[in-house]
Amino acid sequence: EQAVVNEYAVAINRAIANAEYTPKPVQNLVAEAVDYKTIKLTWDAEAVSTTYVVERQNTKTGLWITVATTTEPTYTVAGVKTGKEYTYRVKGLRVCEEVTYEGEYSAEAKGTATLVGAPELSVTQSGDAIFNLTWTQVAGATRYIVYRKANDGEWKKILTLGKDARSYSSKAMLAGI
């Protein structure tokens, strides 16, 4: 009978240790664009976790792939494709006496790397009818589209320029056109 009691005691102690050392699910996972090729993940630190596992879902297969292990409640994912939506999840881990205790995964967070910011635009006039537009570069932009507001209040596309363009001059910006 003592052997049975000892087994129960071991099981009870193991259950207490598991409850004490098992991380709670990660909360408030957020995925936001830093720039056109980077997504930053942040979440609330979990008191028991010593390490976090960051996973991304493969959009074709639906399988989860580990992208990082970190000790901080943040991770920056570089080199993602601009405009593509990525889905992430995070779980906490705690290693204690060579035993790894795993928490449950966080709720999923979706993030898309996008262009961040807008060009700074300046306009000068040359003579009576020529307007010169110049603008600053936006990191990751692959083209610039020039619009003009017509008299009816509608914005009209004038032209599309390549990624290296920084200026445009037009005689067609006369009043009433």
TAFENDA-V132870 format. One record per residue. N is the residue number from 1. RES is the residue in one small letter. SS is DSSP state (hx for helix, st for strand, lp for the rest). PSI is psi in radians with two decimals (999 if undefined). D_LAST is the distance of its C-alpha to the last C-alpha in Angstrom with 1 decimal. Layout:
n=N res=RES ss=SS psi=PSI d_last=D_LAST
n=N res=RES ss=SS psi=PSI d_last=D_LAST
This chain:
n=1 res=e ss=lp psi=-0.59 d_last=99.0
n=2 res=q ss=hx psi=-0.61 d_last=98.0
n=3 res=a ss=hx psi=-0.69 d_last=95.9
n=4 res=v ss=hx psi=-0.75 d_last=93.9
n=5 res=v ss=hx psi=-0.74 d_last=93.4
n=6 res=n ss=hx psi=-0.71 d_last=92.3
n=7 res=e ss=hx psi=-0.71 d_last=89.7
n=8 res=y ss=hx psi=-0.72 d_last=88.4
n=9 res=a ss=hx psi=-0.74 d_last=88.2
n=10 res=v ss=hx psi=-0.76 d_last=86.3
n=11 res=a ss=hx psi=-0.72 d_last=83.8
n=12 res=i ss=hx psi=-0.79 d_last=83.4
n=13 res=n ss=hx psi=-0.69 d_last=82.8
n=14 res=r ss=hx psi=-0.74 d_last=80.3
n=15 res=a ss=hx psi=-0.71 d_last=78.4
n=16 res=i ss=hx psi=-0.79 d_last=78.4
n=17 res=a ss=hx psi=-0.75 d_last=77.1
n=18 res=n ss=hx psi=-0.75 d_last=74.4
n=19 res=a ss=hx psi=-0.64 d_last=73.2
n=20 res=e ss=hx psi=-0.63 d_last=73.4
n=21 res=y ss=hx psi=-0.16 d_last=71.6
n=22 res=t ss=lp psi=2.14 d_last=69.1
n=23 res=p ss=lp psi=2.60 d_last=65.6
n=24 res=k ss=lp psi=2.83 d_last=63.7
n=25 res=p ss=lp psi=2.47 d_last=60.4
n=26 res=v ss=lp psi=2.41 d_last=57.5
n=27 res=q ss=lp psi=2.65 d_last=55.2
n=28 res=n ss=lp psi=0.79 d_last=51.5
n=29 res=l ss=lp psi=2.25 d_last=50.2
n=30 res=v ss=st psi=2.38 d_last=46.5
n=31 res=a ss=st psi=2.04 d_last=44.4
n=32 res=e ss=st psi=2.60 d_last=41.1
n=33 res=a ss=st psi=2.35 d_last=38.8
n=34 res=v ss=st psi=-0.73 d_last=39.3
n=35 res=d ss=st psi=-2.87 d_last=36.8
n=36 res=y ss=lp psi=-0.14 d_last=35.6
n=37 res=k ss=lp psi=0.28 d_last=39.2
n=38 res=t ss=st psi=2.37 d_last=41.4
n=39 res=i ss=st psi=2.32 d_last=42.6
n=40 res=k ss=st psi=2.27 d_last=44.9
n=41 res=l ss=st psi=2.35 d_last=47.6
n=42 res=t ss=st psi=2.67 d_last=49.4
n=43 res=w ss=lp psi=2.91 d_last=52.2
n=44 res=d ss=lp psi=2.36 d_last=54.9
n=45 res=a ss=lp psi=2.48 d_last=58.0
n=46 res=e ss=lp psi=2.21 d_last=60.9
n=47 res=a ss=lp psi=-0.64 d_last=64.2
n=48 res=v ss=lp psi=-0.45 d_last=66.5
n=49 res=s ss=lp psi=2.38 d_last=64.2
n=50 res=t ss=lp psi=-0.30 d_last=64.9
n=51 res=t ss=st psi=2.66 d_last=62.4
n=52 res=y ss=st psi=2.48 d_last=59.3
n=53 res=v ss=st psi=2.17 d_last=58.4
n=54 res=v ss=st psi=2.24 d_last=54.7
n=55 res=e ss=st psi=2.59 d_last=53.9
n=56 res=r ss=st psi=2.47 d_last=50.8
n=57 res=q ss=st psi=2.32 d_last=50.8
n=58 res=n ss=lp psi=2.13 d_last=50.3
n=59 res=t ss=lp psi=-0.41 d_last=47.5
n=60 res=k ss=lp psi=-0.74 d_last=49.2
n=61 res=t ss=lp psi=-0.36 d_last=52.8
n=62 res=g ss=lp psi=-0.07 d_last=52.6
n=63 res=l ss=lp psi=2.66 d_last=55.2
n=64 res=w ss=st psi=2.38 d_last=55.1
n=65 res=i ss=st psi=2.26 d_last=55.2
n=66 res=t ss=st psi=2.17 d_last=56.4
n=67 res=v ss=st psi=-0.35 d_last=53.8
n=68 res=a ss=st psi=2.75 d_last=55.6
n=69 res=t ss=st psi=2.26 d_last=58.5
n=70 res=t ss=st psi=2.73 d_last=58.1
n=71 res=t ss=lp psi=-0.11 d_last=60.1
n=72 res=e ss=lp psi=2.68 d_last=57.0
n=73 res=p ss=lp psi=0.79 d_last=55.0
n=74 res=t ss=st psi=2.62 d_last=51.9
n=75 res=y ss=st psi=2.41 d_last=50.8
n=76 res=t ss=st psi=2.15 d_last=47.7
n=77 res=v ss=st psi=1.96 d_last=46.9
n=78 res=a ss=st psi=2.74 d_last=45.2
n=79 res=g ss=lp psi=0.38 d_last=43.8
n=80 res=v ss=lp psi=2.84 d_last=42.4
n=81 res=k ss=lp psi=2.27 d_last=39.7
n=82 res=t ss=lp psi=2.30 d_last=36.2
n=83 res=g ss=lp psi=-0.13 d_last=35.1
n=84 res=k ss=lp psi=2.34 d_last=38.6
n=85 res=e ss=st psi=2.33 d_last=40.4
n=86 res=y ss=st psi=2.55 d_last=44.0
n=87 res=t ss=st psi=2.30 d_last=46.8
n=88 res=y ss=st psi=2.77 d_last=49.5
n=89 res=r ss=st psi=2.78 d_last=52.8
n=90 res=v ss=st psi=2.52 d_last=55.3
n=91 res=k ss=st psi=2.66 d_last=59.1
n=92 res=g ss=st psi=2.63 d_last=61.5
n=93 res=l ss=st psi=2.66 d_last=64.7
n=94 res=r ss=st psi=2.20 d_last=67.9
n=95 res=v ss=st psi=2.16 d_last=70.6
n=96 res=c ss=st psi=2.08 d_last=73.9
n=97 res=e ss=lp psi=0.86 d_last=77.2
n=98 res=e ss=lp psi=0.25 d_last=75.8
n=99 res=v ss=st psi=2.30 d_last=74.5
n=100 res=t ss=st psi=2.15 d_last=70.8
n=101 res=y ss=st psi=2.21 d_last=69.7
n=102 res=e ss=st psi=2.32 d_last=66.3
n=103 res=g ss=lp psi=3.08 d_last=64.2
n=104 res=e ss=lp psi=2.77 d_last=62.0
n=105 res=y ss=lp psi=2.66 d_last=58.4
n=106 res=s ss=lp psi=2.98 d_last=55.6
n=107 res=a ss=lp psi=2.69 d_last=53.0
n=108 res=e ss=lp psi=2.60 d_last=50.3
n=109 res=a ss=st psi=2.40 d_last=47.1
n=110 res=k ss=st psi=2.45 d_last=43.9
n=111 res=g ss=st psi=2.57 d_last=41.6
n=112 res=t ss=st psi=2.19 d_last=38.6
n=113 res=a ss=lp psi=2.22 d_last=37.5
n=114 res=t ss=lp psi=2.92 d_last=33.8
n=115 res=l ss=lp psi=2.35 d_last=31.5
n=116 res=v ss=lp psi=2.14 d_last=32.2
n=117 res=g ss=lp psi=3.05 d_last=29.7
n=118 res=a ss=lp psi=2.68 d_last=26.1
n=119 res=p ss=lp psi=2.57 d_last=24.8
n=120 res=e ss=lp psi=2.17 d_last=24.5
n=121 res=l ss=st psi=2.42 d_last=21.0
n=122 res=s ss=st psi=2.59 d_last=20.4
n=123 res=v ss=st psi=2.30 d_last=17.4
n=124 res=t ss=st psi=2.77 d_last=18.0
n=125 res=q ss=st psi=2.33 d_last=16.2
n=126 res=s ss=st psi=2.04 d_last=17.7
n=127 res=g ss=lp psi=-2.70 d_last=17.4
n=128 res=d ss=lp psi=-0.46 d_last=14.5
n=129 res=a ss=lp psi=0.03 d_last=11.7
n=130 res=i ss=st psi=2.21 d_last=13.2
n=131 res=f ss=st psi=2.36 d_last=13.3
n=132 res=n ss=st psi=2.11 d_last=16.4
n=133 res=l ss=st psi=2.37 d_last=17.1
n=134 res=t ss=st psi=2.63 d_last=20.8
n=135 res=w ss=st psi=2.82 d_last=22.8
n=136 res=t ss=lp psi=2.73 d_last=26.4
n=137 res=q ss=lp psi=2.53 d_last=28.1
n=138 res=v ss=lp psi=2.14 d_last=29.1
n=139 res=a ss=lp psi=2.22 d_last=32.5
n=140 res=g ss=lp psi=-0.15 d_last=32.6
n=141 res=a ss=lp psi=2.38 d_last=28.9
n=142 res=t ss=lp psi=-0.13 d_last=28.6
n=143 res=r ss=st psi=2.86 d_last=24.9
n=144 res=y ss=st psi=2.33 d_last=21.7
n=145 res=i ss=st psi=2.20 d_last=18.6
n=146 res=v ss=st psi=2.23 d_last=15.3
n=147 res=y ss=st psi=2.75 d_last=12.9
n=148 res=r ss=st psi=2.43 d_last=9.6
n=149 res=k ss=st psi=2.13 d_last=9.5
n=150 res=a ss=lp psi=2.96 d_last=6.9
n=151 res=n ss=lp psi=-0.49 d_last=7.4
n=152 res=d ss=lp psi=0.04 d_last=10.3
n=153 res=g ss=lp psi=-0.12 d_last=11.9
n=154 res=e ss=lp psi=2.51 d_last=12.1
n=155 res=w ss=st psi=2.28 d_last=12.1
n=156 res=k ss=st psi=2.35 d_last=10.9
n=157 res=k ss=st psi=2.24 d_last=13.1
n=158 res=i ss=st psi=-0.89 d_last=11.8
n=159 res=l ss=st psi=2.95 d_last=15.4
n=160 res=t ss=st psi=2.31 d_last=19.0
n=161 res=l ss=st psi=2.77 d_last=21.2
n=162 res=g ss=st psi=3.03 d_last=25.0
n=163 res=k ss=lp psi=-0.39 d_last=27.3
n=164 res=d ss=lp psi=-0.08 d_last=27.8
n=165 res=a ss=lp psi=2.41 d_last=24.2
n=166 res=r ss=lp psi=0.05 d_last=23.7
n=167 res=s ss=st psi=2.84 d_last=20.6
n=168 res=y ss=st psi=2.39 d_last=17.3
n=169 res=s ss=st psi=2.47 d_last=15.4
n=170 res=s ss=st psi=2.42 d_last=11.9
n=171 res=k ss=lp psi=-0.24 d_last=10.3
n=172 res=a ss=lp psi=0.26 d_last=7.0
n=173 res=m ss=lp psi=0.47 d_last=6.5
n=174 res=l ss=lp psi=2.65 d_last=5.8
n=175 res=a ss=lp psi=2.37 d_last=5.6
n=176 res=g ss=lp psi=-0.06 d_last=3.8
n=177 res=i ss=lp psi=999 d_last=0.0
